[in-house]
């Protein structure tokens, strides 16, 4: 088998990184599945676009600060991913609306084979991305969606992954 054929068969598990509590479970599940199946982890962080009608220099500064925050958040979670998988994740940083950028990335990057989202365990609902993609926007995904319940313990995630 050629190296390219092997790479094409590698499963890539995509996790959307944010500051939500449910990210922890989605990340753990995706990392364990990637390691168990010989796949890789990819992480997406979507920055909000600057708001308002600021001058160009102000908008540039806001973007730089948002980018720095994104890199810091991703670095923390990438360390966890390396500890669980033994390899660094692929990192994607985008600007826009999370669900739009997520659909664009999955459409553009044909190596992504599974989207893993964490579901919130509180009473406010499962979260905006889970709600969107488990509903009418699910038809925009070209990959399976795995939803990891937020109430699972690490031991329970380990048992099912």
C-alpha positions in Angstrom: 0.0 0.0 0.0 1.4 3.4 -0.9 1.8 6.1 1.8 -0.8 8.3 0.1 -3.4 5.4 0.2 -2.7 4.9 3.9 -3.1 8.6 4.7 -6.4 8.7 2.7 -7.8 5.9 4.9 -6.8 7.6 8.2 -9.8 8.7 10.2 -9.7 12.3 11.3 -11.9 13.2 14.3 -12.8 16.9 14.4 -13.6 18.7 17.6 -14.8 22.3 17.9 -12.8 24.0 20.6 -14.5 26.7 22.7 -14.8 27.5 26.4 -17.8 25.3 27.0 -17.8 22.6 29.8 -19.0 20.0 27.3 -15.8 20.3 25.3 -13.9 18.2 27.8 -16.0 15.2 27.1 -16.0 15.6 23.3 -12.2 16.1 23.3 -11.6 13.0 25.5 -13.9 10.8 23.4 -12.4 12.0 20.0 -8.8 11.5 21.3 -9.5 8.0 22.5 -11.3 7.0 19.3 -8.5 8.5 17.2 -5.8 6.6 19.1 -7.8 3.3 19.1 -8.5 3.5 15.3 -5.1 4.7 14.3 -6.6 8.1 13.3 -5.8 11.7 14.1 -7.5 14.6 15.9 -8.3 17.9 14.3 -9.4 20.9 16.3 -11.4 24.0 15.1 -11.6 27.3 16.9 -13.9 29.9 15.4 -13.3 33.5 16.4 -16.1 36.0 16.4 -15.6 38.7 13.8 -15.0 42.2 15.2 -18.2 44.1 15.7 -19.1 47.7 14.8 -17.7 50.3 12.5 -14.2 50.8 13.9 -11.2 52.2 12.1 -9.0 49.7 10.3 -6.2 49.8 12.9 -8.7 49.1 15.7 -10.2 46.1 13.8 -6.7 44.8 13.2 -5.8 45.0 16.9 -9.1 43.3 17.8 -8.3 40.5 15.4 -4.8 40.1 16.8 -6.1 39.8 20.3 -8.8 37.3 19.3 -6.2 35.3 17.4 -3.9 35.3 20.5 -6.7 34.1 22.7 -7.6 31.4 20.2 -4.0 30.2 20.1 -3.9 30.1 23.9 -7.1 28.1 24.2 -6.0 25.7 21.5 -2.6 25.2 23.1 -4.2 24.1 26.4 -6.4 21.6 24.6 -3.7 20.5 22.2 -1.6 19.5 25.3 -4.5 17.2 26.4 -4.8 15.8 22.9 -1.1 15.0 22.8 -1.2 13.3 26.2 -4.2 11.1 25.1 -3.2 10.3 21.5 0.6 10.7 21.5 0.6 13.0 18.5 -0.2 16.7 18.0 -3.6 17.6 16.5 -4.2 19.5 13.3 -5.3 23.0 14.2 -7.8 25.2 12.3 -8.5 28.8 13.3 -11.3 30.6 11.5 -13.3 33.8 11.8 -17.1 33.9 11.4 -20.1 32.0 12.7 -19.2 28.7 14.2 -21.7 26.6 12.3 -20.9 28.2 9.0 -17.2 27.9 9.4 -17.6 24.3 10.6 -19.6 23.3 7.5 -17.0 25.1 5.2 -14.1 23.3 6.9 -15.7 19.9 6.6 -16.5 20.6 2.9 -13.0 21.8 2.1 -11.0 19.3 4.2 -11.8 15.9 2.8 -9.6 14.2 5.3 -12.1 14.9 8.1 -14.2 11.8 8.7 -16.1 12.3 11.9 -17.4 15.4 13.7 -17.5 15.0 17.5 -19.5 17.5 19.6 -20.2 17.6 23.3 -23.8 18.0 24.5 -24.4 20.3 27.5 -25.7 18.6 30.6 -27.6 21.5 32.0 -31.3 22.4 31.4 -30.6 25.0 28.8 -30.5 22.5 25.9 -27.7 20.5 24.3 -25.8 23.6 22.9 -26.1 25.6 19.7 -24.0 23.4 17.4 -25.6 20.1 18.6 -29.1 21.7 18.2 -28.2 23.0 14.7 -26.6 19.8 13.3 -28.9 17.3 15.0 -31.7 19.2 13.4 -32.2 20.7 10.0 -28.6 21.6 9.3 -27.5 18.0 9.7 -28.0 17.5 6.0 -25.1 19.9 5.3 -22.6 17.5 6.9 -20.8 15.0 4.7 -19.5 13.1 7.8 -21.1 11.3 10.7 -21.9 13.4 13.8 -21.0 11.9 17.2 -22.7 13.6 20.2 -21.0 13.0 23.5 -23.3 13.6 26.5 -21.9 16.2 28.9 -23.0 14.2 32.0 -20.6 11.3 31.3 -17.6 10.7 33.6 -14.1 10.1 32.2 -14.5 6.4 33.1 -17.8 6.2 31.2 -16.2 7.9 28.2 -13.2 5.5 28.4 -15.6 2.5 28.5 -17.4 3.5 25.3 -14.5 4.8 23.3 
